[in-house]
Amino acid sequence: MVGGQACVVSDMVNVAAGGKRLRFRSGESFTMCRTTVLWAARRVNPRRLPRR
């Protein structure tokens, strides 16, 4: 959640000085420096997916 909104990352690219730019499904982007701490969670538990 960013600002109380659940966000889905659609793309992540490297930028200068070791930073990352996240692009969200909504079209918004977020650039973070290399020391930024980001917590992320999956929407689906991979342990509960059926095996192939």
N, CA, C and O of each residue as an XYZ file, in Angstrom:
208
protein
N       0.845     -1.173      0.000
C       0.000      0.000      0.000
C       0.893      1.240      0.000
O       1.857      1.333      0.761
N       0.564      2.144     -0.833
C       1.257      3.428     -0.876
C       0.190      4.488     -0.643
O      -0.744      4.621     -1.434
N       0.326      5.228      0.425
C      -0.669      6.250      0.733
C      -2.058      5.676      0.966
O      -3.057      6.328      0.663
N      -2.129      4.465      1.501
C      -3.412      3.831      1.768
C      -4.023      3.131      0.571
O      -5.115      2.573      0.682
N      -3.349      3.145     -0.570
C      -3.847      2.509     -1.781
C      -3.024      1.261     -2.093
O      -1.794      1.308     -2.076
N      -3.692      0.155     -2.376
C      -2.987     -1.053     -2.797
C      -2.484     -0.835     -4.223
O      -3.246     -0.413     -5.092
N      -1.206     -1.122     -4.464
C      -0.596     -0.884     -5.777
C      -0.008     -2.179     -6.316
O       0.532     -2.991     -5.563
N      -0.118     -2.363     -7.630
C       0.450     -3.528     -8.302
C       1.557     -3.037     -9.225
O       1.314     -2.213    -10.106
N       2.775     -3.541     -9.024
C       3.920     -3.125     -9.836
C       3.866     -3.849    -11.182
O       3.755     -5.074    -11.233
N       3.943     -3.086    -12.263
C       3.946     -3.690    -13.599
C       5.333     -3.742    -14.211
O       5.583     -4.560    -15.097
N       6.269     -2.862    -13.745
C       7.616     -2.841    -14.307
C       8.570     -2.213    -13.294
O       8.173     -1.365    -12.496
N       9.835     -2.641    -13.335
C      10.865     -2.065    -12.480
C      12.133     -1.911    -13.316
O      12.570     -2.864    -13.961
N      12.726     -0.715    -13.308
C      13.942     -0.466    -14.080
C      15.002      0.175    -13.194
O      14.681      0.845    -12.212
N      16.266     -0.034    -13.547
C      17.388      0.591    -12.850
C      17.528      2.029    -13.316
O      17.342      2.330    -14.495
N      17.858      2.919    -12.381
C      18.159      4.311    -12.712
C      19.536      4.640    -12.130
O      20.172      3.791    -11.506
N      19.982      5.862    -12.337
C      21.320      6.284    -11.909
C      21.543      6.091    -10.411
O      20.602      6.137     -9.619
N      22.794      5.875    -10.039
C      23.244      5.759     -8.647
C      22.603      4.600     -7.900
O      22.451      4.668     -6.680
N      22.227      3.544     -8.598
C      21.710      2.342     -7.952
C      20.249      2.389     -7.569
O      19.777      1.505     -6.855
N      19.521      3.387     -8.019
C      18.102      3.496     -7.698
C      17.245      2.603     -8.577
O      17.736      1.979     -9.517
N      15.981      2.550     -8.266
C      15.008      1.775     -9.041
C      13.785      2.642     -9.292
O      13.404      3.453     -8.447
N      13.172      2.469    -10.458
C      11.910      3.144    -10.762
C      10.842      2.078    -10.929
O      10.947      1.204    -11.789
N       9.823      2.161    -10.105
C       8.705      1.232    -10.189
C       7.590      1.891    -10.976
O       7.260      3.054    -10.742
N       7.010      1.153    -11.909
C       5.830      1.635    -12.627
C       4.675      0.751    -12.191
O       4.756     -0.477    -12.242
N       3.606      1.392    -11.764
C       2.453      0.669    -11.276
C       1.433      0.458    -12.383
O       1.452      1.157    -13.396
N       0.547     -0.503    -12.188
C      -0.486     -0.822    -13.182
C      -1.354      0.395    -13.491
O      -1.880      0.520    -14.596
N      -1.503      1.292    -12.515
C      -2.326      2.495    -12.700
C      -1.655      3.534    -13.601
O      -2.293      4.510    -13.995
N      -0.355      3.330    -13.936
C       0.368      4.278    -14.773
C       1.269      5.212    -13.985
O       2.095      5.908    -14.576
N       1.132      5.245    -12.678
C       1.978      6.082    -11.846
C       3.352      5.448    -11.703
O       3.506      4.242    -11.897
N       4.353      6.259    -11.361
C       5.692      5.728    -11.150
C       6.241      6.227     -9.817
O       5.806      7.251     -9.292
N       7.200      5.485     -9.286
C       7.822      5.795     -7.999
C       9.307      5.508     -8.143
O       9.693      4.381     -8.453
N      10.144      6.517     -7.921
C      11.589      6.346     -7.998
C      12.153      6.331     -6.594
O      11.873      7.220     -5.791
N      12.953      5.311     -6.300
C      13.547      5.216     -4.966
C      15.058      5.128     -5.094
O      15.588      4.564     -6.052
N      15.747      5.704     -4.096
C      17.208      5.647     -4.084
C      17.656      4.289     -3.566
O      16.833      3.492     -3.117
N      18.938      4.026     -3.626
C      19.445      2.698     -3.277
C      19.302      2.360     -1.806
O      19.392      1.187     -1.445
N      19.081      3.343     -0.944
C      18.940      3.070      0.486
C      17.480      2.974      0.940
O      17.216      2.742      2.120
N      16.540      3.147      0.024
C      15.126      3.061      0.373
C      14.764      1.621      0.722
O      15.174      0.685      0.036
N      13.998      1.454      1.787
C      13.518      0.129      2.184
C      12.071      0.002      1.715
O      11.226      0.832      2.049
N      11.801     -1.029      0.949
C      10.459     -1.248      0.409
C       9.973     -2.615      0.872
O      10.673     -3.614      0.710
N       8.790     -2.659      1.441
C       8.190     -3.910      1.871
C       7.130     -4.283      0.858
O       6.303     -3.452      0.484
N       7.149     -5.526      0.412
C       6.185     -5.968     -0.594
C       5.574     -7.299     -0.176
O       6.188     -8.076      0.556
N       4.369     -7.550     -0.643
C       3.673     -8.794     -0.339
C       2.990     -9.321     -1.598
O       2.580     -8.552     -2.467
N       2.876    -10.630     -1.679
C       2.157    -11.245     -2.795
C       0.668    -11.229     -2.510
O       0.243    -11.298     -1.356
N      -0.106    -11.137     -3.551
C      -1.554    -11.175     -3.393
C      -2.062    -12.606     -3.297
O      -3.159    -12.847     -2.793
N      -1.262    -13.563     -3.784
C      -1.646    -14.969     -3.786
C      -0.555    -15.752     -3.066
O       0.632    -15.531     -3.305
N      -0.945    -16.645     -2.204
C       0.010    -17.490     -1.511
C       0.489    -18.571     -2.479
O      -0.317    -19.404     -2.894
N       1.786    -18.590     -2.860
C       2.265    -19.574     -3.843
C       2.191    -21.008     -3.327
O       2.196    -21.950     -4.118
N       2.124    -21.179     -2.022
C       2.025    -22.540     -1.460
C       0.645    -23.137     -1.667
O       0.487    -24.354     -1.571
N      -0.337    -22.334     -1.943
C      -1.706    -22.830     -2.125
C      -2.067    -23.044     -3.593
O      -3.171    -23.499     -3.894
N      -1.162    -22.726     -4.501
C      -1.432    -22.937     -5.922
C      -1.380    -24.433     -6.232
O      -0.555    -25.149     -5.665
N      -2.242    -24.910     -7.117
C      -2.202    -26.335     -7.467
C      -0.905    -26.690     -8.174
O      -0.391    -25.908     -8.974
N      -0.382    -27.866     -7.878
C       0.849    -28.314     -8.532
C       0.562    -28.786     -9.933
O      -0.525    -29.282    -10.228
N       1.554    -28.627    -10.801
C       1.403    -29.066    -12.215
C       1.940    -30.434    -12.408
O       1.899    -30.962    -13.520
